[in-house]
Amino acid sequence: MSEQVEPIAFATRPPAARPLDVAWIHGSPAAKYNTDPDLQVYAHDEHTYLLRQNKAVHYEAPFLFLLFGADRAVLIDTGATADPAHMPLRTVVDGLIADWLARHPRPGYRLLVLHTHSHGDHTAGDGQFADRPDTELIGAKREPAYAFFGFDADPDRTALVDLGGRVLECLAIPGHHDASVSFYDPHTGFLLTGDTVYPGRLYVNDWAAFGRSIDRLVEFAGRRPVTHVLGCHIEMSTTPGQDYPVGWSYQPDEPPLELTVEQLRQLQRAVAEVGDRRGRHPYPDFVIDRTNG
C-alpha cells in the first residue's frame, strides 16, 4: 500500500499586499565585529522563506528565495559566497527542509535550484548543492537555463515550474543579463525580478532588451494579482534618489525590499524618459545605470 501524504492547499489567489514583517540586517560600521547571522531567514508563511546574506560577509547582501510545494522545493539563487564556513547556505536550506518535512511528511521530497541570472553574487553557492541527494541544479548561464524553461525555442513563452500544487510562472527578461528570468508565485503574489527591478542600481547591458522586458513585466503584472515586486538587493537609502556607495557594507537607512506594481510602472515611464541618453539616471526608488548598455 502506498504511503498516504497530507494534501496541501496552496492559495491560488494571493492575500492582500502587506509589508514584509521583517527588519533586514543591514551590516555594521565595522564588519570585523559584526555578530549578525551569515544568513538571515524570514518566514513569510509556512511554505515561503526569504534569506538575506550578511553585508559583513559580502557587500552585495543578495536575497534568496526558498519556496515549498507538495512535491519539491525550489531555491532561487545561491548567493555571493562559495565557502560554507562564511555562507552556510546548504546547512540552512537543509535545516529548513527538514523542519518543513517534519510538519508535512512525504517520501522522496526533492530540491530544485534555479537562478534569476548568472552573475557571481547569485551563483557562488551552487557548489554546495552539487552533491546533494534528491537535488536538481540547473546552470544559471543562458544555454542551460533557457533550455530548462524552453526559452531557447520560444523566448516569449510563459514557462511553468510545478512544485506540486504550487506552479510558478516564469518569463525571460533579458536586459540586465542575457539569461535573466522572473518568477511569479500565485500562492504569495510575489513577482521575483532578480536584478532587473529592485530598490537600487539597475545596471543595463542591453537597453533595447531591458525596455522590452520592463514592458513585458508591466503587462504581466496587469493580468496577475501581484502583491509585491521583489528583487535581490537593497541599495537605495530612504532619501529619494540617493543610493549607498558601491561596496558599502553598512546601510542603516534602507527602504523596504518590496516594490509595488505602480513602482514597476514608474520604471517603465523612466525607461521611456531616459530614451537614448547613456549614463546614470537617479529616480526616487531606483537608479538606472546604462553606462554599458
Long-range contacts (C-beta under 8 A, 24 or more apart in sequence): 3-106, 3-107, 5-70, 5-104, 5-105, 5-106, 5-107, 6-104, 6-105, 6-106, 7-70, 7-165, 8-47, 8-69, 8-70, 8-104, 8-164, 8-165, 9-165, 10-47, 10-69, 10-70, 10-165, 10-166, 10-186, 10-187, 11-186, 11-187, 11-188, 12-186, 12-187, 13-186, 13-225, 14-185, 14-186, 14-187, 14-188, 14-189, 14-190, 14-225, 14-226, 14-227, 15-188, 15-189, 15-227, 16-227, 17-189, 17-227, 17-228, 17-260, 18-227, 19-256, 19-258, 20-44, 20-50, 20-228, 20-256, 20-257, 20-258, 22-50, 24-52, 24-234, 24-254, 24-257, 25-52, 25-54, 25-55, 26-55, 26-61, 26-234, 26-250, 26-251, 26-252, 26-254, 27-54, 27-55, 27-56, 27-59, 27-61, 27-248, 27-249, 27-250, 27-251, 28-56, 28-249, 28-250, 29-250, 31-55, 31-56, 31-249, 31-250, 38-86, 38-87, 38-88, 39-79, 39-87, 39-88, 39-89, 39-92, 41-92, 41-96, 44-188, 45-188, 46-100, 46-103, 47-100, 47-166, 47-187, 48-185, 48-187, 48-188, 48-190, 49-96, 50-230, 50-257, 51-89, 51-92, 53-79, 53-80, 53-81, 53-87, 55-249, 55-250, 55-251, 56-249, 57-81, 57-86, 57-87, 58-87, 58-121, 59-247, 59-248, 59-249, 60-121, 60-233, 61-233, 61-234, 62-121, 62-122, 62-232, 62-233, 63-230, 63-231, 63-232, 63-233, 63-257, 64-89, 64-232, 65-183, 65-190, 65-192, 65-230, 66-93, 66-96, 67-163, 67-166, 67-168, 67-185, 67-187, 68-100, 68-104, 68-163, 68-166, 69-162, 69-163, 69-164, 69-165, 69-166, 70-104, 70-106, 70-163, 70-164, 70-165, 70-166, 71-106, 71-109, 71-110, 71-162, 71-163, 71-164, 71-165, 72-109, 72-110, 72-111, 72-112, 72-163, 72-164, 73-97, 73-100, 73-109, 73-110, 73-111, 73-112, 73-163, 74-111, 74-112, 74-113, 74-114, 74-161, 74-163, 74-168, 75-111, 75-112, 75-113, 75-114, 75-129, 76-114, 76-115, 76-116, 76-183, 76-192, 77-114, 77-115, 77-116, 77-122, 77-123, 77-194, 77-232, 78-113, 78-115, 78-122, 78-123, 78-124, 78-125, 78-126, 78-128, 78-129, 79-121, 79-122, 79-124, 79-125, 80-120, 80-121, 80-122, 80-124, 81-124, 81-125, 82-124, 82-125, 82-127, 82-128, 84-128, 87-124, 87-125, 89-125, 89-128, 90-125, 90-128, 90-129, 90-132, 94-132, 108-134, 109-134, 110-134, 110-135, 110-136, 111-135, 111-136, 112-136, 112-138, 112-161, 112-163, 113-137, 113-138, 114-138, 114-145, 114-148, 114-161, 114-181, 114-183, 115-140, 115-145, 115-179, 115-181, 116-180, 116-181, 116-182, 116-183, 116-192, 116-193, 116-194, 116-195, 116-196, 116-232, 117-176, 117-177, 117-179, 117-180, 117-181, 117-194, 117-195, 118-142, 118-145, 118-177, 118-179, 119-177, 119-195, 122-194, 122-195, 122-232, 140-179, 141-179, 142-178, 142-179, 145-179, 145-181, 146-172, 146-179, 149-181, 151-181, 158-220, 169-220, 169-224, 171-216, 171-217, 171-220, 172-213, 173-213, 173-216, 173-217, 174-206, 174-209, 174-210, 174-213, 175-204, 175-205, 175-206, 175-207, 175-209, 175-210, 175-211, 175-212, 175-213, 175-214, 175-293, 176-202, 176-203, 176-204, 176-205, 176-210, 177-205, 178-205, 178-206, 178-209, 180-213, 182-217, 184-220, 184-224, 184-226, 186-224, 186-225, 188-227, 188-228, 189-224, 189-225, 189-226, 189-227, 189-228, 190-226, 190-227, 190-228, 190-230, 191-217, 191-220, 191-221, 191-224, 191-226, 191-228, 191-229, 191-230, 192-230, 192-231, 193-217, 193-229, 193-230, 193-231, 194-231, 194-232, 195-231, 195-232, 195-233, 196-231, 197-229, 197-231, 197-259, 197-264, 197-267, 197-286, 198-230, 198-231, 198-232, 198-233, 198-234, 198-235, 198-257, 198-259, 198-286, 199-231, 199-233, 199-234, 199-235, 199-236, 199-255, 199-256, 199-257, 199-259, 199-285, 199-286, 200-231, 200-233, 200-234, 200-235, 200-236, 200-243, 200-286, 200-287, 201-235, 201-243, 201-246, 201-286, 201-287, 201-289, 202-267, 202-286, 202-287, 202-288, 202-289, 203-289, 203-291, 203-292, 203-293, 204-288, 204-289, 204-290, 204-292, 204-293, 205-292, 205-293, 206-293, 207-290, 207-293, 210-271, 210-290, 210-293, 211-271, 211-272, 214-264, 214-267, 214-268, 214-271, 215-268, 217-264, 218-261, 218-264, 218-265, 218-268, 221-261, 221-264, 222-261, 226-261, 228-258, 228-259, 228-260, 229-258, 229-259, 229-260, 229-261, 229-263, 229-264, 230-257, 230-258, 230-259, 231-257, 231-259, 235-287, 236-285, 236-286, 236-287, 240-284, 240-285, 241-282, 241-283, 241-284, 241-287, 242-282, 243-282, 243-287, 255-285, 259-285
